[in-house]
Amino acid sequence: MCLDEEKLILPEEPILPDSPKSHQKKMCDLRATAAIKNEELLKQNLRPLYVVVMSLCDLIMEDKVSCHENFTTIKHTRDTIKLLQVIKQLMYSNGSEDIHTVHNQIMATTNLLKMSEERGQSPQNLQEQFTAMRQVCDQLGLRIGQSDQGAWAILKKEGVTNPTAKQLEEVTKRASEEYHAILFLYLAD
């Protein structure tokens, strides 16, 4: 969960009820002890994972990571989560998000639209590749498939003429999902 969320997620601390009974106090103490143990174990497990993540980087990525401004601190603390954030930043932006933003956006859009199912490729593999490219586009701030026309077309079909802001936001997301579903179907062979 920590790696997915890119932050340290600690176990929940037990809450002692008001005017607890003796067995509730003992249970709370046991849960608190277990939470402390789990927190320490989590932190201990994240440190060696740093080495695993670094070993999975190819030489080019390893060089880019080692040139990052925060690398010395990350390496010293063996902060796996910060390391993954740096790697993700470098992967999605090619390390040049401030310099070549428009170029990166164009390349991501082109790569997404040129994608197609290769001979012998499983639909699951294509779907994973498609999802990864959508994440790249999202990371670069591209909102492919989000248009007012698509949202209003859905609202018109549903008979809604004066939508609330929340309805408009929800239908915009639905229109984007429909757009990407149709795009995926066209890309699949």
N, C-alpha and C positions, 0 to 999 in steps of 0.2 A: 504494500500500500504506500509505503514511503517513496519508493521509486516511481510509482505511477503518479503520485501527487506532487513529487519533487519537493517534499518537505518532511521533516521529522514528525511522525505521528506517534505520540506516546500513548500507552495504555491509559484507559480512564481510571481516575482515582476513585476509590470507593467513598461513598457518602454515608456518614453515620447518621441514622435517624434521630429526631428529637426524643429525648428521654429513652435511650436504648436499654434493652435488657442485657443481661450479662452475656448471653450467647450471641447477641447481635454485635456486641463490642468485640468478642473474640473473632467472629466472622469478618468483621471490618478490619481487624488487625491482620488476619490471615490474608485477606484480599489486598491490603496495603503492602504487605511483605511481598506477595506475588507480583504486584504491579511494579514495585521497585526492582525486583529480580528481572522481570520482563524488559523493563526499560534499559537496564544495564546490559542484558543479553542482546537487545536490539542494537545498542550503540557498539558493542563489541563485534557483532556480526557485520555491521556496515563498514568498519575499518578495513578488514581483509578483503571485502568486496571491491574496494578501491583498486587493489592490485589486479583483480580479475577483469574489471572494466578497462583498465589501462592496457592489459595484455590483449584484449580484444580489438584494440585500435590498430589500424594499419600504420605504417611509418609516417605517411603524410598527415593523418589525423593526430597522431602522437606529437608530431612536430608542431602542428597548429595549436594543440592544447598547451604544449610547453611554452609557447610564445604568448599565451594569454596573460593579461595583466595580473590576474589573481592566482596564477598557477602556483607560485611559491607558497602562498598561504594554504591553498587547497592540498598541495603535496605534503606540507608540514603537518596539517591536521588530519590528513587522509579522509577528507570529506567527500564521500562517494556521491552524495546528492548534488553538491556544487559541481563536481566533476561531470556528472551527467547533464547538468544544465549547460555547462560550457560546450560539451560535445553536441548537444541538441542545437544550441545557438550556431555553432560552426557548420553543422550539417544543413540546417534550414536556410541559413543566410550566406553560406560560404565565407563567413567572417567579414563580409563587406556590406552589411545591411545599411549603414549610413552613407556609404560612398556610391554603391551601385544598386540602390533600391529598385528603381524602375526596371533595370536590366534583369534583376533577380525575379521580379514579378512577371516579366514577359517570359523568361525561361521556364518558370513554374507553370504558367498558363499553357505555354506551348507543349511542355512535357505531358501535362494532364490531357490535353486534347489530342496529342499524337499517340497516346497510349492505346494499345490494342492487344487483344489476346494472341499470344504466340502459339505456334503449332505445338501441341502436346502440353500446353500450360493448363493447369487445373483452374476451374472457376474460382476456387477458394484462394489460390495464389494470385490471380488477377484482382480479386476483391481486396486482398491485403495490400497489393501494390497500389490500387486505386485509392484506398483509404489513406495510405501513406502520402500520396501526392496531394490529396485533399488537405491533410494536416500541414503539409509544406505551404500550400496556398493560404491556409488560415494563419499560419505563423507569419507570413509575409503581408498579411492584412488584405488579401484578395477576398472578395465576396462574390465568387463565381456562382451564378444561379440565383442570386437574390435580386429580384426586380419588382418594382411596384406593379407592373402589368400582370405578372404571374399571381401575385397576392390578390389583386383586384379581380382577376378572372375566377379564382377560387371563391372569393366572397360573392361574386355575382351568381355563380353556379349554386351557392348555398342560399341565395336570396337575401343576403345581408347588404343593405345599402348605406347604413351609417354605423360603421364598426367603431368600437372603443379602441383605445391605444393598445390595450392588452390583446384584443382580438386581432388587430392588425399585425402585432408582433408575432403572435402564434401562427397566423396564416402565412406570414413571410417565411418563417422557418419551415412550414409544411411545403411551401412552394419550392424552397431551396432543396429540400430532401427529394421532392418529386423530380426536380430538374436533374439532380445527381443520379437518381435511380434510372431515369431514362437515358442519361449520358452513359452510365455503366452498361446498360443493355445494348446500346449501339456499339460500344467498344468491345463487348464480348462477341465472339464469333458464333 
